[in-house]
């Protein structure tokens, strides 16, 4: 998954407040929203986040270069500055009925924002240097959501410059260590100190008392980084195309309406040997009952109730992984031409397709220098030049597809070496369904593998 984008912070003229632009927004599906928001933020390596929307929850993430909010001080008054607020979240709160706007910022750039039902749309909150690029993205947004109401740029900026809402304030993302109780952190620190103190003391005493000795000749040792890289290749797995086909068929088979219950959302997360899936249904008919829904539950499925108005169905889809070490991976050029070309051909069937540049599966492996080790009796040894490992240099790319659930069935064709991590499906009303828009909106996330 890509890292969270860099935040653009702009101070409102004549006001002691700062607005943050350019967050990346994701839907949050689950009961423990704060935990889900922090977990997604750590995967994105974000420094700050904000949660909004009701009943559909979304979260925006960004990275700040230095401390923001309470860490900075007002030079004139000497008081701590207010925590920066997400401009997109403020827009969603100011316009609860939704809409879109293309706002010219004080620095000359252009900001595209849109909201629906009190939630920021994931493809917006973007800053463009060129007005043409911003208008082109605005036209693409309106092609997918023609019912969005347009708001005047000057009115939106004036409202944002004056608005203050605690629900739009950015929250610093704490580390897992910081979330532990202080007593537990102190206890773990004492354990770590007790573990490292005796060896450090012995090394110091030994170095102080050791007499000058003839330098031994070096001997060759194994490269631990190369061993770690080989182990990583054995541990990294991909999904065969049939696994994604079975997963999509399982989710597509979910009924949208059943016995007075309506599907609201579903998600599947990849595990070691299977997909763990869950679907949330809401009670929409007064005669619908928990007992009636439970009676229709397929074998092997589980259901939990919330307890009168919502039910969560859970099931698993098997997936036999294939190790990267056992595969013949495509080259970087083949991915850039064949795979990317195939994705370009499928682009009209999706709302968005994002394929990142490739990065190494593991950073460059430095050679371990020869170590000096005295032999028995006379200091002697053998120095050997470590030979190349002969292992392929594996690289990976993140791939995110957003669009109708039916379009996801096109994916097994162009992709041969991929590990899919998450599938999310939301039920959204579409006033004008099209090739790239339908009531079942899905997002598929994964990684492609290649070799140099």
PEVENJO-V781542 format. One record per helix or strand. SS is the DSSP state (helix for helix, strand for strand). FROM is the first residue (numbers start at 1). LEN is the number of residues. Records with the same first field share a line. If there is no record, write none. Layout:
BEGIN
SS: FROM-LEN  FROM-LEN
END
This chain:
BEGIN
strand: 6-1  8-4  18-4  24-5  48-5  57-7  73-1  80-1  85-2  99-6  110-7  119-2  126-3  150-1  169-1  171-2  218-2  237-3  257-2  261-10  274-10  302-4  310-9  322-2  331-1  352-4  359-2  371-2  394-11  418-10  434-1  437-1  440-12
helix: 33-11  69-3  87-8  131-14  153-10  166-3  176-4  182-28  224-12  241-12  290-6  324-3  332-18  405-10
END
